Amino acid sequence: MRGSATVTVNAQPTAFAVTGGGRYCAGGTGVPVGLSGSQTGVNYQLKRDGANVGSAVAGTGNALSLGNQTTAGTYTVEASAGNCATVMTGSATVTVNALPTAFGVTGGGNYCAGGLGVAVGLSGSESGVNYQLQRDG
């Protein structure tokens, strides 16, 4: 036989923990998702419910921020170096809380000094929402 074949064994990327996630109010800036560490020469792809989110980010050798995420779902990260890929440990869940319904303020008016005052209230309310009456902000 003539010739030879070269075989190279590439190391799998080190698995780091996915960090961040949480709850935030609709219309807010979202919540951060990242990795507890990274390796230079390795690219990290953020995935939401298994689908790629944005472009892969190059490792820095330090913890890695993958930005604030504003879409609800389960976020994972896949690392790739050459033709080797490793799924990072854990996941981050992002939950978007709906804003409470705005209701009209009711009542108010004039009353005599030393009197009992006047009632102030709301035209409605939602279960599970706490309301705080404020005067002049």
C-alpha positions in Angstrom: 0.0 0.0 0.0 1.1 3.5 -0.7 0.4 6.7 1.2 -0.8 7.3 4.7 -3.8 8.8 6.5 -3.5 11.3 9.3 -6.0 11.1 12.1 -6.3 14.0 14.6 -8.3 13.7 17.8 -9.8 17.0 18.8 -10.7 17.6 22.5 -14.4 18.2 23.3 -15.1 21.7 24.6 -15.3 21.9 28.4 -18.9 22.0 29.8 -19.7 25.1 31.7 -23.0 26.0 33.5 -25.7 28.1 31.8 -26.5 31.1 34.1 -29.3 33.6 34.4 -32.9 33.5 33.3 -35.8 34.4 35.5 -39.0 36.5 35.3 -39.6 40.0 34.1 -42.5 42.3 33.2 -43.7 42.5 29.6 -42.1 45.5 27.9 -39.0 45.4 30.2 -35.4 44.8 29.2 -35.5 41.0 29.7 -33.1 38.9 31.9 -29.5 38.0 31.3 -28.4 34.6 30.1 -24.8 33.5 30.0 -22.2 30.9 30.9 -20.1 30.4 34.1 -17.0 30.2 31.9 -15.7 29.8 28.3 -12.7 28.7 26.4 -10.8 30.6 23.7 -11.0 28.9 20.3 -14.6 27.7 21.1 -17.8 29.2 19.8 -21.0 29.2 21.9 -24.4 29.1 20.3 -27.4 30.2 22.4 -30.6 28.2 21.7 -34.2 28.8 22.8 -36.3 25.7 22.9 -33.8 24.0 20.6 -33.6 26.7 17.9 -30.6 29.0 17.5 -30.9 32.5 18.9 -28.6 35.0 17.1 -25.1 34.2 16.1 -22.5 32.1 17.9 -20.2 34.0 20.4 -16.5 33.4 20.6 -15.2 32.2 24.0 -13.0 34.6 26.0 -11.5 32.3 28.7 -13.9 34.0 31.2 -17.6 33.9 32.1 -19.6 34.8 29.0 -22.7 37.1 28.7 -25.1 36.1 25.9 -27.2 39.2 26.5 -30.6 40.0 27.9 -33.3 37.7 26.6 -36.9 39.0 26.1 -38.7 35.9 24.7 -40.1 33.3 27.0 -38.6 29.8 26.8 -35.9 27.5 27.9 -32.4 28.5 26.9 -29.4 26.2 26.4 -26.0 26.6 25.0 -24.0 24.4 22.6 -20.2 24.8 22.3 -18.3 23.9 19.2 -14.6 23.7 18.3 -13.8 22.3 14.9 -16.1 19.3 14.4 -16.6 18.7 18.1 -19.7 19.9 20.0 -20.7 19.8 23.6 -24.0 20.9 25.2 -23.4 23.1 28.3 -24.8 22.0 31.6 -28.2 23.2 32.8 -30.5 25.7 31.2 -32.0 29.1 31.9 -35.8 29.6 31.8 -37.2 33.0 30.9 -40.7 33.9 31.9 -42.5 37.1 30.8 -45.1 38.3 33.3 -48.1 40.2 31.8 -48.6 43.7 33.1 -51.6 44.2 35.4 -54.7 45.7 33.9 -55.0 49.5 34.4 -58.2 50.5 36.2 -59.5 53.9 36.8 -59.2 55.7 40.2 -62.6 56.5 41.7 -63.8 58.9 44.4 -62.1 61.9 45.8 -63.6 65.3 46.0 -64.0 68.1 48.6 -64.7 67.7 52.3 -64.7 70.0 55.3 -61.7 70.3 57.6 -62.0 68.0 60.5 -64.4 65.8 58.6 -64.0 62.2 57.8 -62.5 62.7 54.3 -63.7 61.1 51.1 -63.4 57.6 49.7 -60.8 56.8 47.0 -60.8 53.5 45.2 -60.4 51.6 41.9 -63.0 50.7 39.3 -61.8 47.1 39.4 -59.0 44.8 40.5 -57.2 41.6 39.6 -56.6 38.6 41.8 -53.0 38.1 42.8 -52.1 41.8 42.2 -51.3 44.2 45.1 -52.3 47.8 44.8 -50.7 50.7 46.6 -52.5 54.1 47.0 -50.1 57.0 46.5 -50.5 60.7 47.1 -48.5 63.2 45.0 -46.4 60.3 43.5 
